[in-house]
Amino acid sequence: MRARAHLVVERDPNGRTVVRDLRSMAPLRLVPRRGPDEVVLVHLVSSITAPLGGDDLELHVVVGPGASLALHGVAATLALPGHHPGGSRSLVRVELADGASLDYLPEPTVITARACHESVFRADLADDARLRTREVLVSGRVNERAGSLTTTLDVRRNGPVIKQTTRVGTPEVDGSPAGLAGRRVLGAELLCWGEDVPGAVSEDWWSLVPLARGGSLATAVADDVVTAARALDEARARHPGPVGRL
């Protein structure tokens, strides 16, 4: 299956953020919800089981000058093998204009046995745009050996902010201290939102570090999704920027 979805939000003359263009295509369904005038809330709903092996999914998001968008998932993504050889692919492309804000919080991605999935998040930010994005990866279902996942976080603001590729599903790496240290869940949260932490902060199984070109990255590993989410929340609470506005 090949699916493309498109979302554009802008700020109107009255200062409200509104949806200007919304095009969904199964399994990428975009559902706007009523919220504060200054923020548009859109839910990303998978209308059918996806991604399956062979699927090619792409979502393009544009946030206009001064507009604010909260794009949230409503259910976990289950990456599954297809009936034919070949992996699946998903791409989220984001463009944030001057003064734009995006809070992108998809639900966790679970990599099932024999699945082979590639996920890319790519964003271009104007000088004063703000971005928060969180990714939680689950290595297999309970008592299941995980398939293979490659995920890339690629964010630019007048040059690269971060380009990080993570691979999950190799037992030797997942079990090592350089990987998941034997845990099943990996969480990461990027904060390009105001000022940054002056130096690295860490506790058991999570860290928050400033990036060289602006922004901060929180990382956590855990045995379950709830614990990983709490660790990322704790790391985010150490960030000095006003991240909780959206």
N, C-alpha and C positions, 0 to 999 in steps of 0.2 A: 504494500500500500504506500502511495505517495500522497502526502497531505501538506497543505500550506495554509497558514492562518495569519491574519494581519490586524493590528490594533493601533489606532492613532488617538491620542488624547491631547486636548489643547485647553488653554485658558481663555474664557470668553471675555468680552468687554466689561462684564460685571464682576470679574475676578473669580468666577467659578470654573472649576476644571470639568470639562465635558468630553464625552466620546464623540469624535468626529467621523471615525471610520472603524468598522468592526466587521471582519469577514472570518467566519469559522469554517472549518472543514473537518469532518470526522476523521480521526478521533479527537481533534483539537477543537473543543467547544469553549467559547468565551462567553461568560454570563455576567453582565453588569449588575451591580447591586447598589441600592440607595445608600449614601453615606454623607459625610460632611461636604458642604459645597466646595471646600478647598481641595478635596481629595476625591478621586474616582476609585472605587473598589470594583475590581473585576475578578471573578473566579474562573480558574482554568479547570475545566471538567473533561475527563476522558470519557467520551460517549460510548466507546467499545473497548474491548480488551486490547491494549497496546502498551508498549511496542512489541510486536512479534518479529521474529527473524525475517529480514527482507524489507521491513518498514523504513520509510524515509520521511521524517516529520520535521517541519520547520515553522517557527513562529517568529514574526517580525513585529517589533514594538517600537513606536515612536512617541516620545513625550515632548510636547512643544514647550516653548519658552514660558517659564513660570508655572507650568502645570505640575500636578502631583498625582501619581498613580500608585495604588496598592494592588499588585497582581499576585493572588494567592491561590494555591492548589486546595482541593477539597478531599482528595483521597490519594493514597500511596500509588506510585507507579510500579507496576509489576513487569519487569523485563522477562520475556518468555522466548524460548526457541520457536522457530517456525517449522513448517512442514518440509521446507526445502533448505539446502545448505545456504549459509550467508547470515551475516549479522544485521542488526538494526541500527538506526542512526537517528538522533534528534539534535536539532540546532535551534537555539534561541538567540536572535539578533536584536540588539537594543541600541537605540539612538536617543540620547538625552541632550536637549538643547540648553541654552543659558537659563539658569535658575530652575531647571526641571528637577524633579525628585521621583525616584522609583524605589518601591519596597517590594522585592520579588522573593516570595516565600513558597516555593513548591513543596509538596509533601514528600516524604522519603521515597527513594528508589530502591527496590528490592531486586537483586540479581539472582534469578532462579537457576537451577541446574541446567547446563547445556546452553544457556543464553549467551549471546555475544553482542554487547551493546556499546555504542559510542555516543557520548553526550557532550555537546559543546555549548557553552554560554559565552557569547561575544558581545561586548559593549563598547560604544564610543561615547565619551563624556565631554561636554563643553566644560570650560574652565570652572564654572561655579555650579555645575550639576552635582546632584547627590544620589548615591546608589547604596542600597543595602541588598545583598543577596545571600541566601543560605542554601546549602546543599547537604543532605543527609543520605548516606549510602549504607545499605544493609547487605551484608555478604551472605546471601542465601536465606531461605526460610528455616524454621527450627529443624535441626537435625538434617539439614540438606547442605551438600557441598555447593558452593556458589559457582555460577558461570563466570564469564569474563566481562569486565566493564572497564572502559577507558573514558575518563571524563576530563575535559579541558576548561579552565577558567581563563578567559582572555579579555582583559579590560585595558582600554587605552584612553589617555587624556593628554593630548599633545605629546604623544609617545607612550610607550608601554608602562602601565601601572603594575600589572601582573600578568604573566602567562604561565600557568601551572597545569601540568598534566598528571593525573593520578590513575593508577591501574590497580584494580581489585580483582581477585579471583585466582591468583597464583598462591597455592598453599604455603610454599616455602617463604614467600615474601610476606604474606598476610600474617604468618605466625611469628615473624621476626620483629625485634624492636624498631627496625627501620620501616615496618609496615603498620599493621594493625595490632601488633603485640599480642596476637591470639584472640583479640576481641572481634565482634561481628559488625560493629557500627562505626563509621567514620563520618564526622560532621565538620563542615567548614563554613565560615561566615565572613564575607568581605564587607567592610564598612568604609566607604568613601563618603564621609559625612562630617563635615566640619573639621575641627582639629583632631589630631591623632595622639595616641599614647606616646609619651616621651621615650619609652624604652619597653623592652619585652616584659610581659607579666605572665606568670604561670602558676598553676596549682596542679594537684594530682590529675593527670590525664587530660588537661587542656592548657592552651597557651593563647596569648594575644600579642601579636608583634606588629610594629609599624613597618610599612613598606618604604622603600627608598624614594619613590616618586609620589608619595602621598597615599593615604589609605592605611587601614589596619586589617590584619587577617587573624581570625580566631580559628583554632583547630581543636577538635576533641575526638577521643576514641572511647568507646564504651561497649558494654555487653548488650545494651538494648537502646531503643530509640528514645525513650523517655529520659534516661540518664544522659544521653548525648545532648538532647535538647536543653536540659537543665544546665549542663556544663557550658553550652554556647551562650545561654542567657546570662550565666554568671560572668563569662568573659565579656560579653557585651556591656554588662553593668559597669565594668571598669573603663569603658571607653568614655572620654571626656566630651564627645560631641553630643548634640541633642538628637539622638537616634530615635527616640520613642515618639516623634511627632506623627508619623503615619500609623 
